[in-house]
Amino acid sequence: MIDPVDLAGTKLLVTGATGQVGAPVAERLAETAEVWAIARFSDPAAQDRLERAGVRCERVDLESSDFEELPHDFDYVLDFAVAKTNDFDRDLRANGEALGLLMRHCAGARAFLHCSSTAVYEPDGHRAFVETDPLGDNHRPFGFMPTYSIAKISAEVVARYAARAYDLPTTIARLSVPYGDNFGWPLFHLALMRAGKPVPVHTNSPSVYNPIHLDDIVGSLGSLLAAASVPATIVNWAGDEQVSIEEWCAYLAEITGNSVSFGPTAHTIESVACDITKFRSIAGPCTVHWREGLRRLVAAQGLLTEA
Ligand SMILES: NC(=O)c1ccc[n+]([C@@H]2O[C@H](COP(=O)([O-])OP(=O)(O)OC[C@H]3O[C@@H](n4cnc5c(N)ncnc54)[C@H](OP(=O)(O)O)[C@@H]3O)[C@@H](O)[C@H]2O)c1
């Protein structure tokens, strides 16, 4: 495990700070650090919540900004923004071009963390992907996120380029399935179950991922930043256990008293299990077992029926 950098008292820039992952991360970091957040803040309630947590919010549109309105003196940058307009030109501009401009603007930072996704891997059944495995259009069969995988791969290329061009230590962390008390794929599945709707799973069953709890996402930030390098460090950002949608939905059903049905289809994301050897060598083991994390999620939603 690498000694983590201490983020307390540092000046941080968090992009995508109104998002599912970026918002709770920014709020937690603001407990000990000076956190600046950028987004369009199209939802004023999201900005209000961040500001109440002590986060400084600056309105920035990645499609048009050159970031000159922002200071240059951030110690670390945590990039959680992602544009999903389904328009290739707009999404490559916001996810790719803007990332390069931001890294140029923040070239004096001690390290830059770009959040990528395991959606960059070429589907390959139940293989546990290592960082050097082939990349591909993982989300294409999903149908309604046609730009996602290609935009995430493009963003990685920009981050790799900018790390070298600006001599900016960078980590590209490929997030698996993030979740917390109030967000994540399992919560979406729980909503489907409660509505009596089938949960989509891939026909090549089971549909396996490495869910990672918010505690472990936040807990690994210091280590991931400490591992930043030129050329960029690339690492899976994933929980310790491989768990299938089928398995976590069965557990959600058990502790909420709901029933679950599955809708096998080829038009959904196939398994993306991860090899976590490299992530463990950087950040050590995770702290929240998936069952404990899901139990906390269900309790936070007021839906726990099992003692
Ligand atoms: N959620 C998952 O299951 C998952 C899984 C694997 C990897 N990831 C990765 O985790 C990171 C965070 O994902 P997420 O699920 O939290 O995303 P999200 O909920 O969709 O949030 C996206 C964020 O990006 C901002 N954004 C989008 N377009 C923008 C623009 N044009 N200008 C400025 N900001 C813009 C949004 O803010 P405004 O709308 O307010 O501008 C929002 O804060 C991403 O890199 C994603 O690829 C997520």
The ligand as an SDF file (V2000), in Angstrom:
LIG
                    3D

 48 52  0  0  0  0  0  0  0  0999 V2000
  -22.4720    6.2570  -11.4830 N   0  0  0  0  0  0  0  0  0  0  0  0
  -21.8880    5.1260  -11.8700 C   0  0  0  0  0  0  0  0  0  0  0  0
  -22.4750    4.0210  -11.7490 O   0  0  0  0  0  0  0  0  0  0  0  0
  -20.4820    5.1370  -12.4200 C   0  0  0  0  0  0  0  0  0  0  0  0
  -19.8490    3.9150  -12.7040 C   0  0  0  0  0  0  0  0  0  0  0  0
  -18.5320    3.9300  -13.1600 C   0  0  0  0  0  0  0  0  0  0  0  0
  -17.8790    5.1280  -13.3600 C   0  0  0  0  0  0  0  0  0  0  0  0
  -18.5250    6.3120  -13.1050 N   0  0  0  0  0  0  0  0  0  0  0  0
  -17.7900    7.5560  -13.3120 C   0  0  0  0  0  0  0  0  0  0  0  0
  -17.8640    8.2960  -12.1050 O   0  0  0  0  0  0  0  0  0  0  0  0
  -17.8070    9.7070  -12.4090 C   0  0  0  0  0  0  0  0  0  0  0  0
  -19.0090   10.3730  -11.7540 C   0  0  0  0  0  0  0  0  0  0  0  0
  -20.1830    9.8010  -12.3230 O   0  0  0  0  0  0  0  0  0  0  0  0
  -21.6350   10.1430  -11.7700 P   0  0  0  0  0  0  0  0  0  0  0  0
  -22.4660    8.9350  -11.9100 O   0  0  0  0  0  0  0  0  0  0  0  0
  -21.5090   10.8250  -10.4610 O   0  0  0  0  0  0  0  0  0  0  0  0
  -22.1130   11.1890  -12.8730 O   0  0  0  0  0  0  0  0  0  0  0  0
  -23.4520   12.0710  -12.8490 P   0  0  0  0  0  0  0  0  0  0  0  0
  -24.2900   11.7680  -11.6570 O   0  0  0  0  0  0  0  0  0  0  0  0
  -24.0610   11.9240  -14.2130 O   0  0  0  0  0  0  0  0  0  0  0  0
  -22.8890   13.5370  -12.6980 O   0  0  0  0  0  0  0  0  0  0  0  0
  -22.1960   14.1530  -13.7440 C   0  0  0  0  0  0  0  0  0  0  0  0
  -21.5830   15.4320  -13.2520 C   0  0  0  0  0  0  0  0  0  0  0  0
  -20.9270   16.0820  -14.3640 O   0  0  0  0  0  0  0  0  0  0  0  0
  -21.4100   17.4120  -14.4480 C   0  0  0  0  0  0  0  0  0  0  0  0
  -21.4880   17.8350  -15.8400 N   0  0  0  0  0  0  0  0  0  0  0  0
  -22.0800   17.1780  -16.8650 C   0  0  0  0  0  0  0  0  0  0  0  0
  -22.0020   17.9210  -17.9860 N   0  0  0  0  0  0  0  0  0  0  0  0
  -21.3530   19.0640  -17.6460 C   0  0  0  0  0  0  0  0  0  0  0  0
  -20.9910   20.2330  -18.3550 C   0  0  0  0  0  0  0  0  0  0  0  0
  -21.2690   20.3910  -19.6530 N   0  0  0  0  0  0  0  0  0  0  0  0
  -20.3380   21.2210  -17.7020 N   0  0  0  0  0  0  0  0  0  0  0  0
  -20.0560   21.0840  -16.3660 C   0  0  0  0  0  0  0  0  0  0  0  0
  -20.3530   20.0010  -15.6450 N   0  0  0  0  0  0  0  0  0  0  0  0
  -21.0240   19.0060  -16.2750 C   0  0  0  0  0  0  0  0  0  0  0  0
  -22.8070   17.3880  -13.8170 C   0  0  0  0  0  0  0  0  0  0  0  0
  -23.1290   18.6620  -13.2710 O   0  0  0  0  0  0  0  0  0  0  0  0
  -24.2430   19.6910  -13.8730 P   0  0  0  0  0  0  0  0  0  0  0  0
  -25.2870   18.8740  -14.5570 O   0  0  0  0  0  0  0  0  0  0  0  0
  -24.7590   20.4400  -12.6780 O   0  0  0  0  0  0  0  0  0  0  0  0
  -23.4410   20.5370  -14.7840 O   0  0  0  0  0  0  0  0  0  0  0  0
  -22.5960   16.4140  -12.6700 C   0  0  0  0  0  0  0  0  0  0  0  0
  -22.0340   17.0800  -11.5630 O   0  0  0  0  0  0  0  0  0  0  0  0
  -17.7900    9.8030  -13.9160 C   0  0  0  0  0  0  0  0  0  0  0  0
  -16.4660    9.8910  -14.3720 O   0  0  0  0  0  0  0  0  0  0  0  0
  -18.3870    8.4750  -14.3610 C   0  0  0  0  0  0  0  0  0  0  0  0
  -17.9850    8.1160  -15.6610 O   0  0  0  0  0  0  0  0  0  0  0  0
  -19.8180    6.3420  -12.6330 C   0  0  0  0  0  0  0  0  0  0  0  0
  1  2  1  0
  2  3  2  0
  2  4  1  0
  4  5  1  0
  4 48  2  0
  5  6  2  0
  6  7  1  0
  7  8  2  0
  8  9  1  0
  8 48  1  0
  9 10  1  0
  9 46  1  0
 10 11  1  0
 11 12  1  0
 11 44  1  0
 12 13  1  0
 13 14  1  0
 14 15  2  0
 14 16  1  0
 14 17  1  0
 17 18  1  0
 18 19  2  0
 18 20  1  0
 18 21  1  0
 21 22  1  0
 22 23  1  0
 23 24  1  0
 23 42  1  0
 24 25  1  0
 25 26  1  0
 25 36  1  0
 26 27  1  0
 26 35  1  0
 27 28  2  0
 28 29  1  0
 29 30  1  0
 29 35  2  0
 30 31  1  0
 30 32  2  0
 32 33  1  0
 33 34  2  0
 34 35  1  0
 36 37  1  0
 36 42  1  0
 37 38  1  0
 38 39  2  0
 38 40  1  0
 38 41  1  0
 42 43  1  0
 44 45  1  0
 44 46  1  0
 46 47  1  0
M  CHG  2   8   1  16  -1
M  END
$$$$
